[in-house]
């Protein structure tokens, strides 16, 4: 019987805000739009974004999408 293989993908780059190196799942990672382009941000910066734009205004924090910083099957979700 042929072995079934699954291909996974990860992107590597720098947080758009603090510039630390990060690895992430491109279709799931939180991002900021900068000059019209979506750029990935790290967990720490996403937490800070939540405080500034959500919880400080009485809104619930947005959760980090499941698997945002983990390998994901190639082809997206």
PDB file of N, CA, C, O and CB in Angstrom:
ATOM      1  N   UNK A   1       0.833  -1.179   0.000  1.00  0.00           N
ATOM      2  CA  UNK A   1       0.000   0.000   0.000  1.00  0.00           C
ATOM      3  C   UNK A   1       0.882   1.249   0.000  1.00  0.00           C
ATOM      4  O   UNK A   1       1.846   1.324   0.762  1.00  0.00           O
ATOM      5  CB  UNK A   1      -0.950  -0.005   1.212  1.00  0.00           C
ATOM      6  N   UNK A   2       0.559   2.228  -0.848  1.00  0.00           N
ATOM      7  CA  UNK A   2       1.372   3.452  -0.850  1.00  0.00           C
ATOM      8  C   UNK A   2       1.215   4.217   0.468  1.00  0.00           C
ATOM      9  O   UNK A   2       0.142   4.254   1.070  1.00  0.00           O
ATOM     10  CB  UNK A   2       0.977   4.357  -2.038  1.00  0.00           C
ATOM     11  N   UNK A   3       2.305   4.813   0.882  1.00  0.00           N
ATOM     12  CA  UNK A   3       2.285   5.611   2.107  1.00  0.00           C
ATOM     13  C   UNK A   3       1.700   6.982   1.807  1.00  0.00           C
ATOM     14  O   UNK A   3       2.098   7.642   0.847  1.00  0.00           O
ATOM     15  CB  UNK A   3       3.709   5.744   2.708  1.00  0.00           C
ATOM     16  N   UNK A   4       0.764   7.400   2.624  1.00  0.00           N
ATOM     17  CA  UNK A   4       0.166   8.730   2.451  1.00  0.00           C
ATOM     18  C   UNK A   4       1.072   9.760   3.108  1.00  0.00           C
ATOM     19  O   UNK A   4       1.451   9.615   4.270  1.00  0.00           O
ATOM     20  CB  UNK A   4      -1.277   8.791   3.060  1.00  0.00           C
ATOM     21  N   UNK A   5       1.410  10.780   2.372  1.00  0.00           N
ATOM     22  CA  UNK A   5       2.277  11.829   2.905  1.00  0.00           C
ATOM     23  C   UNK A   5       1.508  13.130   2.989  1.00  0.00           C
ATOM     24  O   UNK A   5       0.675  13.436   2.137  1.00  0.00           O
ATOM     25  CB  UNK A   5       3.539  12.003   2.034  1.00  0.00           C
ATOM     26  N   UNK A   6       1.796  13.876   4.011  1.00  0.00           N
ATOM     27  CA  UNK A   6       1.203  15.193   4.172  1.00  0.00           C
ATOM     28  C   UNK A   6       2.332  16.211   4.140  1.00  0.00           C
ATOM     29  O   UNK A   6       3.355  16.040   4.804  1.00  0.00           O
ATOM     30  CB  UNK A   6       0.376  15.297   5.499  1.00  0.00           C
ATOM     31  N   UNK A   7       2.147  17.236   3.390  1.00  0.00           N
ATOM     32  CA  UNK A   7       3.139  18.297   3.302  1.00  0.00           C
ATOM     33  C   UNK A   7       2.693  19.456   4.186  1.00  0.00           C
ATOM     34  O   UNK A   7       1.528  19.853   4.170  1.00  0.00           O
ATOM     35  CB  UNK A   7       3.339  18.762   1.828  1.00  0.00           C
ATOM     36  N   UNK A   8       3.629  19.988   4.949  1.00  0.00           N
ATOM     37  CA  UNK A   8       3.330  21.113   5.825  1.00  0.00           C
ATOM     38  C   UNK A   8       4.123  22.333   5.378  1.00  0.00           C
ATOM     39  O   UNK A   8       5.169  22.219   4.740  1.00  0.00           O
ATOM     40  CB  UNK A   8       3.647  20.765   7.297  1.00  0.00           C
ATOM     41  N   UNK A   9       3.595  23.514   5.733  1.00  0.00           N
ATOM     42  CA  UNK A   9       4.312  24.738   5.387  1.00  0.00           C
ATOM     43  C   UNK A   9       4.411  25.646   6.605  1.00  0.00           C
ATOM     44  O   UNK A   9       3.539  25.668   7.474  1.00  0.00           O
ATOM     45  CB  UNK A   9       3.615  25.471   4.224  1.00  0.00           C
ATOM     46  N   UNK A  10       5.492  26.382   6.630  1.00  0.00           N
ATOM     47  CA  UNK A  10       5.734  27.408   7.637  1.00  0.00           C
ATOM     48  C   UNK A  10       6.367  28.581   6.906  1.00  0.00           C
ATOM     49  O   UNK A  10       7.092  28.410   5.927  1.00  0.00           O
ATOM     50  CB  UNK A  10       6.655  26.881   8.818  1.00  0.00           C
ATOM     51  N   UNK A  11       6.080  29.753   7.398  1.00  0.00           N
ATOM     52  CA  UNK A  11       6.751  30.938   6.880  1.00  0.00           C
ATOM     53  C   UNK A  11       7.691  31.434   7.982  1.00  0.00           C
ATOM     54  O   UNK A  11       7.419  31.277   9.172  1.00  0.00           O
ATOM     55  CB  UNK A  11       5.714  32.058   6.446  1.00  0.00           C
ATOM     56  N   UNK A  12       8.764  32.015   7.568  1.00  0.00           N
ATOM     57  CA  UNK A  12       9.739  32.580   8.501  1.00  0.00           C
ATOM     58  C   UNK A  12       9.939  34.038   8.136  1.00  0.00           C
ATOM     59  O   UNK A  12      10.046  34.390   6.961  1.00  0.00           O
ATOM     60  CB  UNK A  12      11.098  31.796   8.464  1.00  0.00           C
ATOM     61  N   UNK A  13       9.989  34.871   9.143  1.00  0.00           N
ATOM     62  CA  UNK A  13      10.176  36.287   8.877  1.00  0.00           C
ATOM     63  C   UNK A  13      10.391  37.029  10.176  1.00  0.00           C
ATOM     64  O   UNK A  13      10.838  36.460  11.172  1.00  0.00           O
ATOM     65  CB  UNK A  13       8.980  36.865   8.121  1.00  0.00           C
ATOM     66  N   UNK A  14      10.070  38.297  10.150  1.00  0.00           N
ATOM     67  CA  UNK A  14      10.228  39.159  11.312  1.00  0.00           C
ATOM     68  C   UNK A  14       8.891  39.790  11.643  1.00  0.00           C
ATOM     69  O   UNK A  14       8.118  40.131  10.748  1.00  0.00           O
ATOM     70  CB  UNK A  14      11.302  40.243  11.064  1.00  0.00           C
ATOM     71  N   UNK A  15       8.617  39.945  12.941  1.00  0.00           N
ATOM     72  CA  UNK A  15       7.396  40.608  13.373  1.00  0.00           C
ATOM     73  C   UNK A  15       7.372  42.009  12.765  1.00  0.00           C
ATOM     74  O   UNK A  15       8.370  42.728  12.801  1.00  0.00           O
ATOM     75  CB  UNK A  15       7.304  40.667  14.937  1.00  0.00           C
ATOM     76  N   UNK A  16       6.237  42.383  12.212  1.00  0.00           N
ATOM     77  CA  UNK A  16       6.110  43.695  11.574  1.00  0.00           C
ATOM     78  C   UNK A  16       6.259  44.838  12.566  1.00  0.00           C
ATOM     79  O   UNK A  16       6.552  45.965  12.167  1.00  0.00           O
ATOM     80  CB  UNK A  16       4.774  43.804  10.873  1.00  0.00           C
ATOM     81  N   UNK A  17       6.063  44.567  13.847  1.00  0.00           N
ATOM     82  CA  UNK A  17       6.146  45.623  14.838  1.00  0.00           C
ATOM     83  C   UNK A  17       7.497  45.655  15.546  1.00  0.00           C
ATOM     84  O   UNK A  17       8.204  46.661  15.492  1.00  0.00           O
ATOM     85  CB  UNK A  17       5.046  45.459  15.848  1.00  0.00           C
ATOM     86  N   UNK A  18       7.861  44.545  16.216  1.00  0.00           N
ATOM     87  CA  UNK A  18       9.068  44.567  17.047  1.00  0.00           C
ATOM     88  C   UNK A  18      10.302  43.976  16.363  1.00  0.00           C
ATOM     89  O   UNK A  18      11.411  44.064  16.889  1.00  0.00           O
ATOM     90  CB  UNK A  18       8.809  43.822  18.321  1.00  0.00           C
ATOM     91  N   UNK A  19      10.104  43.374  15.191  1.00  0.00           N
ATOM     92  CA  UNK A  19      11.178  42.854  14.345  1.00  0.00           C
ATOM     93  C   UNK A  19      11.871  41.604  14.889  1.00  0.00           C
ATOM     94  O   UNK A  19      12.946  41.260  14.398  1.00  0.00           O
ATOM     95  CB  UNK A  19      12.195  43.915  14.142  1.00  0.00           C
ATOM     96  N   UNK A  20      11.303  40.908  15.884  1.00  0.00           N
ATOM     97  CA  UNK A  20      11.901  39.645  16.321  1.00  0.00           C
ATOM     98  C   UNK A  20      11.640  38.591  15.247  1.00  0.00           C
ATOM     99  O   UNK A  20      10.625  38.662  14.553  1.00  0.00           O
ATOM    100  CB  UNK A  20      11.322  39.190  17.708  1.00  0.00           C
ATOM    101  N   UNK A  21      12.527  37.625  15.098  1.00  0.00           N
ATOM    102  CA  UNK A  21      12.287  36.559  14.125  1.00  0.00           C
ATOM    103  C   UNK A  21      11.117  35.680  14.591  1.00  0.00           C
ATOM    104  O   UNK A  21      11.027  35.338  15.770  1.00  0.00           O
ATOM    105  CB  UNK A  21      13.571  35.700  13.924  1.00  0.00           C
ATOM    106  N   UNK A  22      10.239  35.324  13.677  1.00  0.00           N
ATOM    107  CA  UNK A  22       9.106  34.461  14.006  1.00  0.00           C
ATOM    108  C   UNK A  22       8.907  33.431  12.897  1.00  0.00           C
ATOM    109  O   UNK A  22       9.294  33.640  11.747  1.00  0.00           O
ATOM    110  CB  UNK A  22       7.816  35.298  14.214  1.00  0.00           C
ATOM    111  N   UNK A  23       8.293  32.318  13.278  1.00  0.00           N
ATOM    112  CA  UNK A  23       7.839  31.344  12.290  1.00  0.00           C
ATOM    113  C   UNK A  23       6.330  31.258  12.471  1.00  0.00           C
ATOM    114  O   UNK A  23       5.833  31.333  13.595  1.00  0.00           O
ATOM    115  CB  UNK A  23       8.551  29.921  12.463  1.00  0.00           C
ATOM    116  N   UNK A  24       5.598  31.100  11.373  1.00  0.00           N
ATOM    117  CA  UNK A  24       4.144  31.181  11.474  1.00  0.00           C
ATOM    118  C   UNK A  24       3.464  30.483  10.301  1.00  0.00           C
ATOM    119  O   UNK A  24       4.071  30.220   9.263  1.00  0.00           O
ATOM    120  CB  UNK A  24       3.699  32.638  11.543  1.00  0.00           C
ATOM    121  N   UNK A  25       2.188  30.198  10.508  1.00  0.00           N
ATOM    122  CA  UNK A  25       1.339  29.644   9.462  1.00  0.00           C
ATOM    123  C   UNK A  25       0.742  30.833   8.702  1.00  0.00           C
ATOM    124  O   UNK A  25      -0.047  31.582   9.277  1.00  0.00           O
ATOM    125  CB  UNK A  25       0.209  28.699  10.061  1.00  0.00           C
ATOM    126  N   UNK A  26       1.092  31.023   7.445  1.00  0.00           N
ATOM    127  CA  UNK A  26       0.716  32.230   6.715  1.00  0.00           C
ATOM    128  C   UNK A  26      -0.788  32.515   6.641  1.00  0.00           C
ATOM    129  O   UNK A  26      -1.185  33.680   6.594  1.00  0.00           O
ATOM    130  CB  UNK A  26       1.246  32.138   5.346  1.00  0.00           C
ATOM    131  N   UNK A  27      -1.623  31.487   6.629  1.00  0.00           N
ATOM    132  CA  UNK A  27      -3.058  31.739   6.505  1.00  0.00           C
ATOM    133  C   UNK A  27      -3.742  31.964   7.841  1.00  0.00           C
ATOM    134  O   UNK A  27      -4.935  32.265   7.881  1.00  0.00           O
ATOM    135  CB  UNK A  27      -3.717  30.593   5.799  1.00  0.00           C
ATOM    136  N   UNK A  28      -2.998  31.823   8.947  1.00  0.00           N
ATOM    137  CA  UNK A  28      -3.626  31.921  10.271  1.00  0.00           C
ATOM    138  C   UNK A  28      -3.043  32.990  11.182  1.00  0.00           C
ATOM    139  O   UNK A  28      -3.699  33.413  12.134  1.00  0.00           O
ATOM    140  CB  UNK A  28      -3.526  30.616  10.956  1.00  0.00           C
ATOM    141  N   UNK A  29      -1.840  33.425  10.911  1.00  0.00           N
ATOM    142  CA  UNK A  29      -1.143  34.329  11.824  1.00  0.00           C
ATOM    143  C   UNK A  29      -1.830  35.703  11.880  1.00  0.00           C
ATOM    144  O   UNK A  29      -2.289  36.209  10.856  1.00  0.00           O
ATOM    145  CB  UNK A  29       0.325  34.487  11.393  1.00  0.00           C
ATOM    146  N   UNK A  30      -1.900  36.309  13.086  1.00  0.00           N
ATOM    147  CA  UNK A  30      -2.395  37.681  13.165  1.00  0.00           C
ATOM    148  C   UNK A  30      -1.462  38.598  12.380  1.00  0.00           C
ATOM    149  O   UNK A  30      -0.252  38.377  12.329  1.00  0.00           O
ATOM    150  CB  UNK A  30      -2.512  38.149  14.645  1.00  0.00           C
ATOM    151  N   UNK A  31      -2.034  39.611  11.779  1.00  0.00           N
ATOM    152  CA  UNK A  31      -1.204  40.501  10.959  1.00  0.00           C
ATOM    153  C   UNK A  31      -1.694  41.938  11.049  1.00  0.00           C
ATOM    154  O   UNK A  31      -2.821  42.207  11.464  1.00  0.00           O
ATOM    155  CB  UNK A  31      -1.199  40.039   9.496  1.00  0.00           C
ATOM    156  N   UNK A  32      -0.832  42.837  10.654  1.00  0.00           N
ATOM    157  CA  UNK A  32      -1.149  44.260  10.533  1.00  0.00           C
ATOM    158  C   UNK A  32      -1.083  44.610   9.058  1.00  0.00           C
ATOM    159  O   UNK A  32      -0.284  44.043   8.313  1.00  0.00           O
ATOM    160  CB  UNK A  32      -0.167  45.156  11.382  1.00  0.00           C
ATOM    161  N   UNK A  33      -1.912  45.533   8.644  1.00  0.00           N
ATOM    162  CA  UNK A  33      -1.855  45.998   7.267  1.00  0.00           C
ATOM    163  C   UNK A  33      -0.967  47.246   7.244  1.00  0.00           C
ATOM    164  O   UNK A  33      -1.274  48.259   7.873  1.00  0.00           O
ATOM    165  CB  UNK A  33      -3.298  46.298   6.696  1.00  0.00           C
ATOM    166  N   UNK A  34       0.126  47.146   6.511  1.00  0.00           N
ATOM    167  CA  UNK A  34       1.085  48.248   6.413  1.00  0.00           C
ATOM    168  C   UNK A  34       1.269  48.553   4.935  1.00  0.00           C
ATOM    169  O   UNK A  34       1.680  47.686   4.163  1.00  0.00           O
ATOM    170  CB  UNK A  34       2.462  47.893   7.105  1.00  0.00           C
ATOM    171  N   UNK A  35       0.967  49.777   4.545  1.00  0.00           N
ATOM    172  CA  UNK A  35       1.035  50.188   3.137  1.00  0.00           C
ATOM    173  C   UNK A  35       0.246  49.229   2.242  1.00  0.00           C
ATOM    174  O   UNK A  35       0.665  48.906   1.130  1.00  0.00           O
ATOM    175  CB  UNK A  35       2.502  50.259   2.669  1.00  0.00           C
ATOM    176  N   UNK A  36      -0.913  48.778   2.755  1.00  0.00           N
ATOM    177  CA  UNK A  36      -1.785  47.911   1.979  1.00  0.00           C
ATOM    178  C   UNK A  36      -1.394  46.451   1.961  1.00  0.00           C
ATOM    179  O   UNK A  36      -2.070  45.646   1.321  1.00  0.00           O
ATOM    180  CB  UNK A  36      -1.842  48.394   0.608  1.00  0.00           C
ATOM    181  N   UNK A  37      -0.318  46.082   2.646  1.00  0.00           N
ATOM    182  CA  UNK A  37       0.166  44.703   2.650  1.00  0.00           C
ATOM    183  C   UNK A  37       0.035  44.114   4.056  1.00  0.00           C
ATOM    184  O   UNK A  37       0.391  44.761   5.041  1.00  0.00           O
ATOM    185  CB  UNK A  37       1.641  44.635   2.164  1.00  0.00           C
ATOM    186  N   UNK A  38      -0.483  42.872   4.141  1.00  0.00           N
ATOM    187  CA  UNK A  38      -0.598  42.210   5.433  1.00  0.00           C
ATOM    188  C   UNK A  38       0.772  41.699   5.862  1.00  0.00           C
ATOM    189  O   UNK A  38       1.467  41.023   5.103  1.00  0.00           O
ATOM    190  CB  UNK A  38      -1.625  41.050   5.372  1.00  0.00           C
ATOM    191  N   UNK A  39       1.153  42.041   7.116  1.00  0.00           N
ATOM    192  CA  UNK A  39       2.446  41.621   7.656  1.00  0.00           C
ATOM    193  C   UNK A  39       2.239  40.947   9.000  1.00  0.00           C
ATOM    194  O   UNK A  39       1.525  41.467   9.857  1.00  0.00           O
ATOM    195  CB  UNK A  39       3.409  42.825   7.796  1.00  0.00           C
ATOM    196  N   UNK A  40       2.856  39.799   9.185  1.00  0.00           N
ATOM    197  CA  UNK A  40       2.697  38.991  10.395  1.00  0.00           C
ATOM    198  C   UNK A  40       3.246  39.697  11.625  1.00  0.00           C
ATOM    199  O   UNK A  40       4.221  40.445  11.554  1.00  0.00           O
ATOM    200  CB  UNK A  40       3.387  37.649  10.224  1.00  0.00           C
ATOM    201  N   UNK A  41       2.582  39.436  12.773  1.00  0.00           N
ATOM    202  CA  UNK A  41       3.082  39.950  14.050  1.00  0.00           C
ATOM    203  C   UNK A  41       3.208  38.792  15.042  1.00  0.00           C
ATOM    204  O   UNK A  41       2.507  37.787  14.931  1.00  0.00           O
ATOM    205  CB  UNK A  41       2.139  41.063  14.614  1.00  0.00           C
ATOM    206  N   UNK A  42       4.108  38.949  16.007  1.00  0.00           N
ATOM    207  CA  UNK A  42       4.354  37.910  17.012  1.00  0.00           C
ATOM    208  C   UNK A  42       3.237  37.913  18.065  1.00  0.00           C
ATOM    209  O   UNK A  42       2.423  38.835  18.128  1.00  0.00           O
ATOM    210  CB  UNK A  42       5.738  38.122  17.690  1.00  0.00           C
ATOM    211  N   UNK A  43       3.224  36.858  18.886  1.00  0.00           N
ATOM    212  CA  UNK A  43       2.210  36.744  19.954  1.00  0.00           C
ATOM    213  C   UNK A  43       2.244  37.932  20.901  1.00  0.00           C
ATOM    214  O   UNK A  43       1.196  38.453  21.283  1.00  0.00           O
ATOM    215  CB  UNK A  43       2.418  35.456  20.749  1.00  0.00           C
ATOM    216  N   UNK A  44       3.435  38.363  21.280  1.00  0.00           N
ATOM    217  CA  UNK A  44       3.560  39.465  22.231  1.00  0.00           C
ATOM    218  C   UNK A  44       2.950  40.738  21.669  1.00  0.00           C
ATOM    219  O   UNK A  44       2.200  41.425  22.362  1.00  0.00           O
ATOM    220  CB  UNK A  44       5.027  39.701  22.589  1.00  0.00           C
ATOM    221  N   UNK A  45       3.261  41.054  20.433  1.00  0.00           N
ATOM    222  CA  UNK A  45       2.717  42.267  19.814  1.00  0.00           C
ATOM    223  C   UNK A  45       1.215  42.149  19.590  1.00  0.00           C
ATOM    224  O   UNK A  45       0.496  43.145  19.674  1.00  0.00           O
ATOM    225  CB  UNK A  45       3.420  42.549  18.485  1.00  0.00           C
ATOM    226  N   UNK A  46       0.735  40.938  19.304  1.00  0.00           N
ATOM    227  CA  UNK A  46      -0.707  40.745  19.160  1.00  0.00           C
ATOM    228  C   UNK A  46      -1.400  40.989  20.497  1.00  0.00           C
ATOM    229  O   UNK A  46      -2.484  41.570  20.537  1.00  0.00           O
ATOM    230  CB  UNK A  46      -1.021  39.323  18.638  1.00  0.00           C
ATOM    231  N   UNK A  47      -0.777  40.544  21.598  1.00  0.00           N
ATOM    232  CA  UNK A  47      -1.335  40.804  22.923  1.00  0.00           C
ATOM    233  C   UNK A  47      -1.384  42.298  23.217  1.00  0.00           C
ATOM    234  O   UNK A  47      -2.363  42.789  23.778  1.00  0.00           O
ATOM    235  CB  UNK A  47      -0.516  40.087  23.995  1.00  0.00           C
ATOM    236  N   UNK A  48      -0.340  43.017  22.844  1.00  0.00           N
ATOM    237  CA  UNK A  48      -0.308  44.468  23.033  1.00  0.00           C
ATOM    238  C   UNK A  48      -1.383  45.130  22.173  1.00  0.00           C
ATOM    239  O   UNK A  48      -2.069  46.042  22.636  1.00  0.00           O
ATOM    240  CB  UNK A  48       1.091  45.036  22.685  1.00  0.00           C
ATOM    241  N   UNK A  49      -1.535  44.680  20.926  1.00  0.00           N
ATOM    242  CA  UNK A  49      -2.571  45.213  20.036  1.00  0.00           C
ATOM    243  C   UNK A  49      -3.946  45.013  20.662  1.00  0.00           C
ATOM    244  O   UNK A  49      -4.781  45.917  20.640  1.00  0.00           O
ATOM    245  CB  UNK A  49      -2.506  44.531  18.643  1.00  0.00           C
ATOM    246  N   UNK A  50      -4.182  43.823  21.222  1.00  0.00           N
ATOM    247  CA  UNK A  50      -5.462  43.538  21.878  1.00  0.00           C
ATOM    248  C   UNK A  50      -5.720  44.515  23.023  1.00  0.00           C
ATOM    249  O   UNK A  50      -6.834  45.018  23.171  1.00  0.00           O
ATOM    250  CB  UNK A  50      -5.485  42.092  22.403  1.00  0.00           C
ATOM    251  N   UNK A  51      -4.690  44.786  23.837  1.00  0.00           N
ATOM    252  CA  UNK A  51      -4.867  45.712  24.959  1.00  0.00           C
ATOM    253  C   UNK A  51      -5.211  47.113  24.461  1.00  0.00           C
ATOM    254  O   UNK A  51      -6.113  47.762  24.992  1.00  0.00           O
ATOM    255  CB  UNK A  51      -3.596  45.756  25.826  1.00  0.00           C
ATOM    256  N   UNK A  52      -4.496  47.575  23.447  1.00  0.00           N
ATOM    257  CA  UNK A  52      -4.699  48.936  22.948  1.00  0.00           C
ATOM    258  C   UNK A  52      -6.037  49.091  22.232  1.00  0.00           C
ATOM    259  O   UNK A  52      -6.759  50.061  22.461  1.00  0.00           O
ATOM    260  CB  UNK A  52      -3.569  49.320  22.010  1.00  0.00           C
ATOM    261  N   UNK A  53      -6.361  48.146  21.373  1.00  0.00           N
ATOM    262  CA  UNK A  53      -7.514  48.301  20.494  1.00  0.00           C
ATOM    263  C   UNK A  53      -8.772  47.575  20.949  1.00  0.00           C
ATOM    264  O   UNK A  53      -9.845  47.824  20.397  1.00  0.00           O
ATOM    265  CB  UNK A  53      -7.157  47.832  19.148  1.00  0.00           C
ATOM    266  N   UNK A  54      -8.680  46.690  21.931  1.00  0.00           N
ATOM    267  CA  UNK A  54      -9.854  45.922  22.344  1.00  0.00           C
ATOM    268  C   UNK A  54     -10.160  46.095  23.837  1.00  0.00           C
ATOM    269  O   UNK A  54     -11.130  46.754  24.210  1.00  0.00           O
ATOM    270  CB  UNK A  54      -9.646  44.444  22.025  1.00  0.00           C
ATOM    271  N   UNK A  55      -9.323  45.497  24.676  1.00  0.00           N
ATOM    272  CA  UNK A  55      -9.676  45.445  26.100  1.00  0.00           C
ATOM    273  C   UNK A  55      -9.706  46.816  26.765  1.00  0.00           C
ATOM    274  O   UNK A  55     -10.491  47.025  27.690  1.00  0.00           O
ATOM    275  CB  UNK A  55      -8.703  44.562  26.831  1.00  0.00           C
ATOM    276  N   UNK A  56      -8.879  47.752  26.324  1.00  0.00           N
ATOM    277  CA  UNK A  56      -8.895  49.095  26.919  1.00  0.00           C
ATOM    278  C   UNK A  56     -10.184  49.840  26.576  1.00  0.00           C
ATOM    279  O   UNK A  56     -10.506  50.853  27.197  1.00  0.00           O
ATOM    280  CB  UNK A  56      -7.681  49.906  26.440  1.00  0.00           C
ATOM    281  N   UNK A  57     -10.915  49.336  25.589  1.00  0.00           N
ATOM    282  CA  UNK A  57     -12.187  49.947  25.176  1.00  0.00           C
ATOM    283  C   UNK A  57     -13.391  49.128  25.640  1.00  0.00           C
ATOM    284  O   UNK A  57     -14.519  49.348  25.198  1.00  0.00           O
ATOM    285  CB  UNK A  57     -12.227  50.104  23.654  1.00  0.00           C
ATOM    286  N   UNK A  58     -13.124  48.167  26.552  1.00  0.00           N
ATOM    287  CA  UNK A  58     -14.204  47.357  27.085  1.00  0.00           C
ATOM    288  C   UNK A  58     -14.627  46.204  26.194  1.00  0.00           C
ATOM    289  O   UNK A  58     -15.641  45.558  26.461  1.00  0.00           O
ATOM    290  CB  UNK A  58     -15.367  48.212  27.343  1.00  0.00           C
ATOM    291  N   UNK A  59     -13.865  45.935  25.136  1.00  0.00           N
ATOM    292  CA  UNK A  59     -14.181  44.822  24.240  1.00  0.00           C
ATOM    293  C   UNK A  59     -13.397  43.587  24.653  1.00  0.00           C
ATOM    294  O   UNK A  59     -12.362  43.692  25.311  1.00  0.00           O
ATOM    295  CB  UNK A  59     -13.872  45.191  22.773  1.00  0.00           C
ATOM    296  N   UNK A  60     -13.893  42.417  24.264  1.00  0.00           N
ATOM    297  CA  UNK A  60     -13.158  41.187  24.548  1.00  0.00           C
ATOM    298  C   UNK A  60     -11.933  41.098  23.650  1.00  0.00           C
ATOM    299  O   UNK A  60     -11.950  41.531  22.498  1.00  0.00           O
ATOM    300  CB  UNK A  60     -14.061  39.949  24.354  1.00  0.00           C
ATOM    301  N   UNK A  61     -10.880  40.532  24.201  1.00  0.00           N
ATOM    302  CA  UNK A  61      -9.654  40.334  23.410  1.00  0.00           C
ATOM    303  C   UNK A  61      -9.932  39.332  22.300  1.00  0.00           C
ATOM    304  O   UNK A  61     -10.680  38.373  22.491  1.00  0.00           O
ATOM    305  CB  UNK A  61      -8.474  39.842  24.309  1.00  0.00           C
ATOM    306  N   UNK A  62      -9.333  39.556  21.154  1.00  0.00           N
ATOM    307  CA  UNK A  62      -9.426  38.594  20.065  1.00  0.00           C
ATOM    308  C   UNK A  62      -8.435  37.472  20.358  1.00  0.00           C
ATOM    309  O   UNK A  62      -7.299  37.743  20.745  1.00  0.00           O
ATOM    310  CB  UNK A  62      -9.139  39.267  18.672  1.00  0.00           C
ATOM    311  N   UNK A  63      -8.845  36.220  20.179  1.00  0.00           N
ATOM    312  CA  UNK A  63      -7.912  35.123  20.442  1.00  0.00           C
ATOM    313  C   UNK A  63      -6.897  34.961  19.313  1.00  0.00           C
ATOM    314  O   UNK A  63      -7.167  35.313  18.164  1.00  0.00           O
ATOM    315  CB  UNK A  63      -8.677  33.818  20.640  1.00  0.00           C
ATOM    316  N   UNK A  64      -5.746  34.433  19.650  1.00  0.00           N
ATOM    317  CA  UNK A  64      -4.776  34.062  18.619  1.00  0.00           C
ATOM    318  C   UNK A  64      -5.382  32.872  17.880  1.00  0.00           C
ATOM    319  O   UNK A  64      -5.766  31.894  18.521  1.00  0.00           O
ATOM    320  CB  UNK A  64      -3.342  33.711  19.238  1.00  0.00           C
ATOM    321  N   UNK A  65      -5.481  32.926  16.562  1.00  0.00           N
ATOM    322  CA  UNK A  65      -6.052  31.794  15.835  1.00  0.00           C
ATOM    323  C   UNK A  65      -5.297  30.501  16.117  1.00  0.00           C
ATOM    324  O   UNK A  65      -4.067  30.486  16.184  1.00  0.00           O
ATOM    325  CB  UNK A  65      -6.052  32.076  14.342  1.00  0.00           C
ATOM    326  N   UNK A  66      -6.042  29.428  16.278  1.00  0.00           N
ATOM    327  CA  UNK A  66      -5.436  28.127  16.549  1.00  0.00           C
ATOM    328  C   UNK A  66      -4.439  27.782  15.443  1.00  0.00           C
ATOM    329  O   UNK A  66      -4.753  27.886  14.257  1.00  0.00           O
ATOM    330  CB  UNK A  66      -6.526  27.025  16.667  1.00  0.00           C
ATOM    331  N   UNK A  67      -3.259  27.379  15.835  1.00  0.00           N
ATOM    332  CA  UNK A  67      -2.235  26.974  14.880  1.00  0.00           C
ATOM    333  C   UNK A  67      -1.508  28.115  14.191  1.00  0.00           C
ATOM    334  O   UNK A  67      -0.783  27.885  13.223  1.00  0.00           O
ATOM    335  CB  UNK A  67      -2.843  26.121  13.858  1.00  0.00           C
ATOM    336  N   UNK A  68      -1.685  29.334  14.667  1.00  0.00           N
ATOM    337  CA  UNK A  68      -1.083  30.496  14.004  1.00  0.00           C
ATOM    338  C   UNK A  68       0.443  30.438  13.959  1.00  0.00           C
ATOM    339  O   UNK A  68       1.062  30.958  13.030  1.00  0.00           O
ATOM    340  CB  UNK A  68      -1.513  31.760  14.705  1.00  0.00           C
ATOM    341  N   UNK A  69       1.038  29.813  14.953  1.00  0.00           N
ATOM    342  CA  UNK A  69       2.497  29.759  15.019  1.00  0.00           C
ATOM    343  C   UNK A  69       3.011  28.320  14.934  1.00  0.00           C
ATOM    344  O   UNK A  69       4.088  28.004  15.440  1.00  0.00           O
ATOM    345  CB  UNK A  69       2.990  30.415  16.310  1.00  0.00           C
ATOM    346  N   UNK A  70       2.229  27.459  14.288  1.00  0.00           N
ATOM    347  CA  UNK A  70       2.555  26.039  14.114  1.00  0.00           C
ATOM    348  C   UNK A  70       2.551  25.708  12.618  1.00  0.00           C
ATOM    349  O   UNK A  70       1.937  26.430  11.832  1.00  0.00           O
ATOM    350  CB  UNK A  70       1.539  25.126  14.890  1.00  0.00           C
ATOM    351  N   UNK A  71       3.224  24.634  12.216  1.00  0.00           N
ATOM    352  CA  UNK A  71       3.146  24.226  10.814  1.00  0.00           C
ATOM    353  C   UNK A  71       1.695  23.898  10.434  1.00  0.00           C
ATOM    354  O   UNK A  71       0.935  23.384  11.254  1.00  0.00           O
ATOM    355  CB  UNK A  71       4.064  23.004  10.552  1.00  0.00           C
ATOM    356  N   UNK A  72       1.330  24.195   9.210  1.00  0.00           N
ATOM    357  CA  UNK A  72      -0.011  23.864   8.738  1.00  0.00           C
ATOM    358  C   UNK A  72       0.092  23.047   7.453  1.00  0.00           C
ATOM    359  O   UNK A  72       1.051  23.183   6.694  1.00  0.00           O
ATOM    360  CB  UNK A  72      -0.851  25.149   8.508  1.00  0.00           C
ATOM    361  N   UNK A  73      -0.900  22.204   7.219  1.00  0.00           N
ATOM    362  CA  UNK A  73      -0.863  21.433   5.965  1.00  0.00           C
ATOM    363  C   UNK A  73      -0.783  22.373   4.768  1.00  0.00           C
ATOM    364  O   UNK A  73      -1.472  23.392   4.721  1.00  0.00           O
ATOM    365  CB  UNK A  73      -2.110  20.519   5.844  1.00  0.00           C
ATOM    366  N   UNK A  74       0.054  22.027   3.809  1.00  0.00           N
ATOM    367  CA  UNK A  74       0.192  22.838   2.590  1.00  0.00           C
ATOM    368  C   UNK A  74      -1.162  22.939   1.921  1.00  0.00           C
ATOM    369  O   UNK A  74      -1.912  21.964   1.872  1.00  0.00           O
ATOM    370  CB  UNK A  74       1.246  22.229   1.610  1.00  0.00           C
ATOM    371  N   UNK A  75      -1.471  24.092   1.416  1.00  0.00           N
ATOM    372  CA  UNK A  75      -2.764  24.310   0.799  1.00  0.00           C
ATOM    373  C   UNK A  75      -3.701  25.085   1.712  1.00  0.00           C
ATOM    374  O   UNK A  75      -4.845  25.345   1.338  1.00  0.00           O
ATOM    375  CB  UNK A  75      -3.386  22.990   0.420  1.00  0.00           C
ATOM    376  N   UNK A  76      -3.238  25.462   2.906  1.00  0.00           N
ATOM    377  CA  UNK A  76      -4.049  26.276   3.805  1.00  0.00           C
ATOM    378  C   UNK A  76      -4.863  25.448   4.758  1.00  0.00           C
ATOM    379  O   UNK A  76      -4.455  24.360   5.165  1.00  0.00           O
ATOM    380  CB  UNK A  76      -4.955  27.162   3.023  1.00  0.00           C
ATOM    381  N   UNK A  77      -6.022  25.969   5.113  1.00  0.00           N
ATOM    382  CA  UNK A  77      -6.835  25.350   6.136  1.00  0.00           C
ATOM    383  C   UNK A  77      -7.543  24.209   5.568  1.00  0.00           C
ATOM    384  O   UNK A  77      -8.295  23.536   6.272  1.00  0.00           O
ATOM    385  CB  UNK A  77      -7.799  26.306   6.739  1.00  0.00           C
TER     386      UNK A  77
END
